[in-house]
Amino acid sequence: MACLRLRDRDAIITREGLIFRVFGYTHPPEGFVCDAEYAPSNLFKSANPKAYRTDGKNTFYKFYEDEGWRFIEANYPQYMLLYKPIGGKVVGVSHSDVAGIRKPEDALRRLIEKEPKDELIKALQKVLEATVISSGLSTGDFGVFGSLLQGFYHPKFSDIDIIVYGKRNLKRIRGVLRELYNDKGSRFSNEFDNHSPVMGKPWRFKNISPEEFVWHQRRKLIYGVFHDESFGRDIKVEFEPVRDWSEISNEYSQIKRITREGWVKALLHVKDDSEALFMPSIYHVEAVKIVEGPRVEDLRKIVSYLEEFRMQAWKGETVYAEGNLERVELWNGGGFHQITLTYGPRYYEQVLKVVEPHQNLVF
């Protein structure tokens, strides 16, 4: 499979049955940077009640937060790829270790081409009719991820996870969702209309409150609920942005070195949010104030590998960010600094949130 062309959210299956998600668009030539998503029960068991999955024959468990990264690092070092710019390894699968692939757009086509066999697929078709088809878009520009992609969804309990390919399609879908949320008769609502998604759950992030989190999630519009009266169930629906093929550029060969230079806390102005839609989320910024950490003059980006901080801020807004300060050196002689939010020991201290330009922050 040396000529594989994959993008974010495509699935890779290994010979052991581990299921990885291709992560982002910048990969070394020998393989793909990935997230570990699911493992068969003979390799991994989770105490998290949300983690259980089955296709009726086999049982899988989903990894949450940095669980997959820690599992692979400890048990399957062959799925750690050398990422030369950082001089270290990241979770990934080499071309020679790819035993199978699943593509979201192919899975969606199969699901909608045949007669719906259960209530979840019927609900999926209703959601597509109200969003994609009603707005004149092609279902070929969409896909499914999560348990729908893997084939182990539960008709009565699983969510509907839809991929939107391309900025233009995402803009259209967000507009449609805004209208549906405002229409009380539409059977759609914003998942984050209230605080129920975080109520009663342990909160681990140190620098963003549950209330702040809900505020940010609400305005993203991509997290909805479909009230399916036919089956008497409220189904969570997510529209996940992924780059169209024409929007993808592998920048791996342009980066000479990425060096961590400490922990930084900063206020920044967002100059460009056009790449904040995808994973990793990239915000082009200029520093307003370095609150704590190394004082650098060329802080130009925030790069988030954490989904919590995707689409977190828009152009013209002032944000507070806390994370790893990195120096990026390019092969053409250029360079800049960036704040990176990623997996690691200080996972829950990281943050990106909108603030007022002169808000007094207490640390």
Residue pairs with C-beta under 8 A, 6 or more apart in sequence:
1 95
1 96
1 98
1 101
2 95
2 96
4 32
4 95
4 98
4 101
6 12
6 22
6 32
6 101
7 22
7 25
7 242
7 243
7 245
7 248
8 21
8 22
8 23
8 24
8 25
8 242
8 243
8 278
8 279
9 21
9 22
9 104
9 143
9 145
9 163
9 240
9 242
10 21
10 22
10 101
10 102
10 103
10 104
11 19
11 20
11 21
11 22
11 37
11 101
11 102
11 103
11 149
11 150
12 19
12 20
12 21
12 22
12 32
12 34
12 93
12 98
12 100
12 101
13 19
13 20
13 98
13 99
13 100
13 101
13 102
14 20
14 79
14 93
14 97
14 98
14 99
15 97
15 99
16 40
16 43
16 76
17 39
17 40
17 43
17 58
18 36
18 38
18 39
18 40
18 43
18 76
18 79
19 36
19 37
19 38
19 39
19 60
19 150
20 32
20 34
20 35
20 36
20 37
20 79
20 91
20 93
21 34
21 35
21 37
21 145
22 32
22 33
22 34
23 32
23 33
23 34
23 35
23 91
23 279
23 280
23 305
24 33
24 278
24 279
24 280
24 305
25 243
25 248
25 249
25 250
25 278
26 33
26 250
26 251
26 252
26 255
27 33
27 92
27 250
27 252
28 81
28 82
28 83
28 84
28 92
28 252
29 252
30 81
30 94
30 95
31 81
31 92
31 93
31 94
31 95
31 97
32 81
32 92
32 93
33 81
33 83
33 90
33 91
33 92
34 79
34 91
34 92
34 93
35 63
35 68
35 69
35 91
36 63
36 68
36 69
36 71
36 72
36 79
36 91
37 62
37 63
37 68
38 53
38 60
38 61
38 62
38 63
38 150
39 60
39 61
39 63
39 71
40 58
40 59
40 60
41 58
41 59
41 60
41 61
43 75
44 61
44 63
44 71
45 61
46 52
46 61
46 62
46 63
46 64
46 67
48 61
48 62
48 64
50 62
50 64
51 61
51 62
51 63
51 64
52 59
52 61
53 59
53 60
53 61
53 62
53 147
53 150
53 152
54 60
54 152
54 154
55 150
55 151
55 152
56 152
58 152
60 150
60 152
63 71
65 347
66 343
66 344
66 347
68 91
69 91
69 343
72 79
72 80
72 91
73 80
73 91
78 97
79 91
79 92
79 93
79 97
80 89
80 90
80 91
80 92
81 89
81 90
81 91
81 92
81 93
81 94
82 88
82 89
83 89
83 90
83 92
85 252
85 255
85 256
85 257
85 258
86 257
86 258
87 257
102 149
102 150
103 143
104 143
104 144
104 145
104 149
104 163
104 242
105 140
105 142
105 143
105 163
105 165
106 143
107 143
107 144
107 148
107 149
108 139
108 142
108 143
108 144
108 162
108 163
109 139
109 140
111 121
111 124
111 144
111 148
112 124
112 125
112 128
112 139
116 122
116 124
116 125
118 155
119 155
119 156
119 228
119 230
119 231
119 233
120 148
120 153
120 154
120 155
120 156
120 158
120 160
120 235
121 155
122 230
122 231
123 160
123 226
123 228
123 231
123 233
123 235
124 144
124 148
124 160
124 162
126 226
126 228
127 160
127 162
127 226
127 237
128 139
128 142
128 162
130 176
130 180
130 186
130 187
130 188
131 173
131 176
131 177
131 180
131 239
132 138
132 139
132 142
132 173
133 139
134 176
135 172
135 173
135 175
135 176
137 169
137 172
137 173
141 164
141 165
141 166
141 169
141 244
142 162
142 163
142 164
142 165
142 169
143 149
143 162
143 163
143 165
143 242
144 160
144 161
144 162
144 163
145 161
145 162
145 163
145 240
146 153
146 158
146 159
146 161
147 153
147 154
147 158
147 159
147 161
148 158
148 160
148 161
149 161
156 231
156 233
159 235
159 236
159 237
159 238
160 226
160 235
160 236
160 237
160 238
161 237
161 238
161 240
162 237
162 238
162 239
162 240
163 239
163 240
163 241
163 242
164 170
164 173
164 239
164 240
164 241
164 242
165 242
165 243
165 244
166 243
166 244
166 246
166 247
167 241
167 244
167 247
167 274
167 277
169 244
170 239
170 241
170 277
173 222
173 239
174 221
174 222
174 239
177 188
177 190
177 221
177 222
177 224
177 239
178 221
179 186
180 186
180 188
180 224
181 188
181 189
181 190
181 193
181 221
181 224
187 226
187 227
187 228
187 229
188 224
188 225
188 226
188 227
188 237
189 224
189 225
189 227
190 218
190 221
190 223
190 224
190 225
191 197
191 217
191 223
191 224
191 225
191 236
192 214
192 217
192 218
192 223
193 218
194 214
195 210
195 211
195 214
197 214
197 217
198 210
198 213
198 214
203 209
203 210
204 348
205 213
205 308
205 348
205 351
206 348
206 349
206 351
207 320
207 322
207 349
207 350
207 351
207 353
208 216
208 351
208 353
212 353
213 308
216 312
216 353
216 354
217 223
220 310
220 311
222 238
222 239
222 240
222 241
222 311
223 236
223 237
223 238
224 236
224 237
224 238
224 239
225 234
225 235
225 236
225 237
226 234
226 235
226 237
227 234
228 234
228 235
241 277
241 278
241 310
241 311
242 278
243 278
253 331
254 330
254 331
254 332
255 328
255 329
255 330
255 331
256 329
256 330
256 331
257 327
257 328
257 329
258 326
258 327
258 328
258 329
259 326
259 327
259 329
260 324
260 325
260 326
261 294
261 296
261 325
261 326
261 327
261 337
262 293
262 294
262 324
262 325
263 292
263 293
263 322
263 323
263 324
263 325
263 346
264 290
264 292
264 293
264 294
264 321
264 322
264 323
264 324
264 325
264 339
265 290
265 291
265 292
265 293
265 320
265 321
265 322
265 363
266 287
266 288
266 289
266 290
266 291
266 293
266 299
266 320
266 321
266 322
266 339
267 287
267 288
267 289
267 291
267 318
267 319
267 320
267 355
267 357
267 361
268 283
268 285
268 286
268 287
268 288
268 299
268 302
268 318
268 319
268 320
268 321
268 339
269 285
269 286
269 287
269 288
269 316
269 317
269 318
269 319
269 357
270 283
270 284
270 285
270 313
270 314
270 315
270 316
270 317
270 318
270 319
271 284
271 285
271 286
271 315
272 283
272 284
272 315
273 283
273 284
273 313
273 314
273 315
275 281
275 282
275 283
275 284
276 282
276 283
276 310
276 311
276 312
276 313
276 314
277 310
277 311
278 310
279 305
279 307
279 310
280 303
280 304
280 305
281 302
281 303
281 304
281 309
281 310
281 311
281 312
282 301
282 302
282 303
282 304
283 301
283 302
283 303
283 304
283 313
283 319
283 352
284 300
284 301
285 299
285 300
285 301
285 302
285 319
286 299
286 300
287 296
287 299
288 318
288 357
290 296
290 299
291 320
291 361
291 363
292 363
293 325
294 325
296 325
296 337
298 335
298 336
298 337
299 325
299 336
299 337
299 338
299 339
300 336
300 337
300 338
301 328
301 336
301 338
301 339
302 319
302 321
302 323
302 338
302 339
302 340
302 341
302 352
303 338
303 339
303 340
303 341
304 310
304 312
304 340
304 341
304 342
304 352
305 340
305 341
305 342
305 343
306 341
306 342
306 343
306 350
309 341
309 350
309 351
309 352
312 319
312 352
312 353
312 354
313 319
313 352
313 353
313 354
317 354
318 354
318 355
318 356
318 357
319 352
319 353
319 354
319 355
320 351
320 352
320 353
320 355
320 359
320 361
321 339
321 341
321 351
321 352
322 339
322 349
322 350
322 351
323 339
323 340
323 341
323 342
323 350
323 351
323 352
324 339
324 340
324 341
324 342
324 344
325 337
325 338
325 339
325 340
326 337
326 338
326 339
326 340
327 335
327 336
327 337
328 335
328 336
328 337
328 338
329 335
341 350
341 351
341 352
342 350
355 361
